Amino acid sequence: MLAARLVRTGRHNGAMVHIALHNSDAAAEHREGVLHVWNETFGRVGDASVWQDTVWDRHRARADFRLATAYDDDRLVGFSWGYTGQPGQYWSDFILDKLGPAVQEWVGGHFEFVELAVLPSVRGQGVGGRLHDLLLAGLPHKRALLGTDDDATSAAVRLYLSRGWRRLGKQSPTGQVMGKLLEDD
Ligand SMILES: CC(C)(COP(=O)(O)OP(=O)(O)OC[C@H]1O[C@@H](n2cnc3c(N)ncnc32)[C@H](O)[C@@H]1OP(=O)(O)O)[C@@H](O)C(=O)NCCC(=O)NCCS
């Protein structure tokens, strides 16, 4: 089981930034910090209880859910999460419908790399890269999938491209699906 395993540290503004991995149960206590970083990164959610029901709790209930956190002292400054994706889930079915053969052999039992966010004031110091690497560390899955902007110049896409992800196709006018083989990790 994953149990708030502390695996890496780095420096940020003189304080240690701790990167740790949590299973679904252990993730629960990080809810407030995650929601704060989410609000600062993706825009404030309209109703935190709706976010909790439709995103946080729903995703934590999925198989093999794991959360990577980055703490600067006691302040959560970044996070990443994912779980096992399967047909029947909304996004799996959505990309099967949109991309067809391009993702047919990727979907089902893949690791879904769902979220990655770092507070603006902490970016560019390696935190996002370390969250990414820890979230994928030691997974039994053979393949991973994510959806992101279709913009090769964005920080997120550059991060993914530099870590072995490749573009599988468009999922929307501005969005792409990326895949990564995990077997050699
Ligand atoms: C994407 C994000 C998580 C990166 O976090 P970060 O802590 O700044 O990332 P790192 O410092 O670890 O940098 C990792 C890599 O990202 C890329 N990157 C980071 N900042 C970048 C920038 N401003 N411009 C271009 N590439 C950048 C680089 O490839 C970098 O690798 P390098 O340092 O070896 O060159 C952060 O920018 C963020 O939260 N963005 C908004 C949310 C988002 O887009 N999430 C992804 C949704 S799918």
PDBQT file of the ligand as one rigid body, heavy atoms in Angstrom, charges set to zero:
ROOT
HETATM    1  C1  LIG A 201       2.705  22.305 -16.112  1.00  0.00    +0.000 C 
HETATM    2  C2  LIG A 201       3.174  22.633 -14.702  1.00  0.00    +0.000 C 
HETATM    3  C3  LIG A 201       2.611  21.603 -13.720  1.00  0.00    +0.000 C 
HETATM    4  C4  LIG A 201       4.714  22.545 -14.666  1.00  0.00    +0.000 C 
HETATM    5  O1  LIG A 201       5.118  22.729 -13.313  1.00  0.00    +0.000 OA
HETATM    6  P1  LIG A 201       6.594  23.263 -12.972  1.00  0.00    +0.000 P 
HETATM    7  O2  LIG A 201       6.824  23.017 -11.530  1.00  0.00    +0.000 OA
HETATM    8  O3  LIG A 201       6.769  24.656 -13.446  1.00  0.00    +0.000 OA
HETATM    9  O4  LIG A 201       7.474  22.288 -13.873  1.00  0.00    +0.000 OA
HETATM   10  P2  LIG A 201       9.051  22.023 -13.730  1.00  0.00    +0.000 P 
HETATM   11  O5  LIG A 201       9.736  23.204 -13.149  1.00  0.00    +0.000 OA
HETATM   12  O6  LIG A 201       9.246  20.721 -13.062  1.00  0.00    +0.000 OA
HETATM   13  O7  LIG A 201       9.481  21.891 -15.244  1.00  0.00    +0.000 OA
HETATM   14  C5  LIG A 201       9.284  20.646 -15.905  1.00  0.00    +0.000 C 
HETATM   15  C6  LIG A 201       9.365  20.854 -17.395  1.00  0.00    +0.000 C 
HETATM   16  O8  LIG A 201       8.241  21.605 -17.834  1.00  0.00    +0.000 OA
HETATM   17  C7  LIG A 201       8.615  22.429 -18.914  1.00  0.00    +0.000 C 
HETATM   18  N1  LIG A 201       8.385  23.800 -18.488  1.00  0.00    +0.000 N 
HETATM   19  C8  LIG A 201       8.249  24.265 -17.223  1.00  0.00    +0.000 A 
HETATM   20  N2  LIG A 201       7.987  25.581 -17.245  1.00  0.00    +0.000 NA
HETATM   21  C9  LIG A 201       7.988  25.956 -18.529  1.00  0.00    +0.000 A 
HETATM   22  C10 LIG A 201       7.765  27.190 -19.199  1.00  0.00    +0.000 A 
HETATM   23  N3  LIG A 201       7.489  28.308 -18.536  1.00  0.00    +0.000 N 
HETATM   24  N4  LIG A 201       7.833  27.204 -20.547  1.00  0.00    +0.000 NA
HETATM   25  C11 LIG A 201       8.077  26.069 -21.222  1.00  0.00    +0.000 A 
HETATM   26  N5  LIG A 201       8.294  24.869 -20.654  1.00  0.00    +0.000 NA
HETATM   27  C12 LIG A 201       8.252  24.826 -19.326  1.00  0.00    +0.000 A 
HETATM   28  C13 LIG A 201      10.060  22.137 -19.212  1.00  0.00    +0.000 C 
HETATM   29  O9  LIG A 201      10.107  21.094 -20.160  1.00  0.00    +0.000 OA
HETATM   30  C14 LIG A 201      10.555  21.648 -17.881  1.00  0.00    +0.000 C 
HETATM   31  O10 LIG A 201      11.634  20.798 -18.014  1.00  0.00    +0.000 OA
HETATM   32  P3  LIG A 201      13.145  21.408 -17.855  1.00  0.00    +0.000 P 
HETATM   33  O11 LIG A 201      13.157  22.147 -16.556  1.00  0.00    +0.000 OA
HETATM   34  O12 LIG A 201      13.989  20.178 -17.880  1.00  0.00    +0.000 OA
HETATM   35  O13 LIG A 201      13.311  22.294 -19.028  1.00  0.00    +0.000 OA
HETATM   36  C15 LIG A 201       2.745  24.061 -14.285  1.00  0.00    +0.000 C 
HETATM   37  O14 LIG A 201       3.206  24.963 -15.275  1.00  0.00    +0.000 OA
HETATM   38  C16 LIG A 201       1.257  24.228 -14.115  1.00  0.00    +0.000 C 
HETATM   39  O15 LIG A 201       0.709  23.980 -13.037  1.00  0.00    +0.000 OA
HETATM   40  N6  LIG A 201       0.580  24.674 -15.194  1.00  0.00    +0.000 N 
HETATM   41  C17 LIG A 201      -0.866  24.933 -15.138  1.00  0.00    +0.000 C 
HETATM   42  C18 LIG A 201      -1.665  23.641 -15.027  1.00  0.00    +0.000 C 
HETATM   43  C19 LIG A 201      -1.453  22.714 -16.187  1.00  0.00    +0.000 C 
HETATM   44  O16 LIG A 201      -1.309  23.115 -17.321  1.00  0.00    +0.000 OA
HETATM   45  N7  LIG A 201      -1.462  21.404 -15.847  1.00  0.00    +0.000 N 
HETATM   46  C20 LIG A 201      -1.387  20.355 -16.801  1.00  0.00    +0.000 C 
HETATM   47  C21 LIG A 201      -2.779  20.023 -17.243  1.00  0.00    +0.000 C 
HETATM   48  S1  LIG A 201      -2.763  18.585 -18.274  1.00  0.00    +0.000 SA
ENDROOT
TORSDOF 0
